[in-house]
Amino acid sequence: MNGPQTFETPQGPVIEVARHPIEFTGTGSEYFRIWIVNLLLILVTLGLYYPWAKTRKLKYLSSNTQIAGYALDFHGSPKQMLRGFLLMVGFFFVYSMAGQASELAGAVAGLALAALWPALIRASLQFRLANTSWRGLRFQFTGTLPGIYKVFGKPMLGMVILGAVAAALMATKNTFGIILGVITLFGIYALLPYAYYCLKRYQHEHYAYAQLQTEFRATFGEVFKVFLKTAGVGLGMLVIGVVLASLLASATLFGAVGSGAGGSSSTAIMRALPILIVLGLLLQFVPLPYFQSRMQNLLWTQTGSRLVRFKSELQFLPLFKQTVLNWVLIIVTLGLYWPFAQIALMRLKLQAISVHMRVNPDTLVSQARPAGSTGVGDAAVVLAGIDLGL
């Protein structure tokens, strides 16, 4: 597309919005070759090849993601990613050793890891954005360290308090206390939608490119509605599954009684078993695609700035069909279809998003990049953050 056009009116200049759908050109066969080599080398090196494998993966996926005819590029190096990999291995090794030493040491190590988690998330976001570019300019993540702790403070404090109360109640070894402790633990799950909202708000309002900075307009109420509707869908599917299973069991039983044959009951059950298995799988596959489609549309449609906004139109039915097809083929091929499934899902999700610009991309790039600059970024940008795989 040629970009937005400017029209003069009595009220002043009006910029027409140009819509740029995201295109994904990756193929399952190409990604399979990368995936199988990565998998074999990770196994042979006992996991040490993981940073190199992840770099190859991100470079391929980025180079096949296009916006307005230009592909993204990933600049991260395996050595940079190795730092984060070794750091995470070190954290979990210390945590596991502390847990073996004593319950108290394990609890202290767990709290320390939880306290560090927001900082690790920020570092990972910084690294990924600073090492991804479009048209030679790198993206940025502008969220601050105090900012992420401020965002996560309330949900984390609430979870810690509820966890401590639940542990104290269950330690009484009183039946009533144990019941209250279990109920209190469910309160932690009730805080998960709020924690999820805090994380997504922190992410989506701190993306930056050139002179542009994103805003995030979704409210907690809108995010909570998606969680609530997903729970309703899951409960509804569970009820439907129980009813259908009961009807199928009744039909099988009556068929066996009516036939009067001794072995017909087990035969009928064996015939009904595949139907029950397929039904159970389908009932589990419905809530997740529903949540993913609704949440992606909400988060990205509410992300942007005055000059650039996103719009997501991911539909539930195509995502549901693709999810079911992927799992059937993964099971049939004993896991070898996995990379094809990843590419199919990525294409479906990415191509549902479009970028709406009120600024010409050429103008955006030229104003942000000084004359003679390569647009690659300086050492401070290259070393920003650390990749932790989060």
Secondary structure as UniProt FT lines:
FT   STRAND          6..9
FT   TURN            10..11
FT   STRAND          12..15
FT   STRAND          18..21
FT   STRAND          23..24
FT   HELIX           28..44
FT   TURN            45..49
FT   HELIX           50..63
FT   STRAND          65..67
FT   TURN            68..69
FT   STRAND          70..74
FT   HELIX           78..101
FT   HELIX           103..130
FT   STRAND          132..134
FT   TURN            135..136
FT   STRAND          137..141
FT   HELIX           145..171
FT   HELIX           175..204
FT   STRAND          207..209
FT   TURN            210..211
FT   STRAND          212..213
FT   STRAND          215..216
FT   HELIX           220..259
FT   TURN            262..263
FT   HELIX           264..285
FT   HELIX           287..301
FT   STRAND          303..304
FT   STRAND          308..312
FT   HELIX           316..332
FT   TURN            333..337
FT   HELIX           338..350
FT   TURN            351..352
FT   STRAND          353..357
FT   HELIX           361..368
FT   TURN            371..372
FT   HELIX           379..382
//
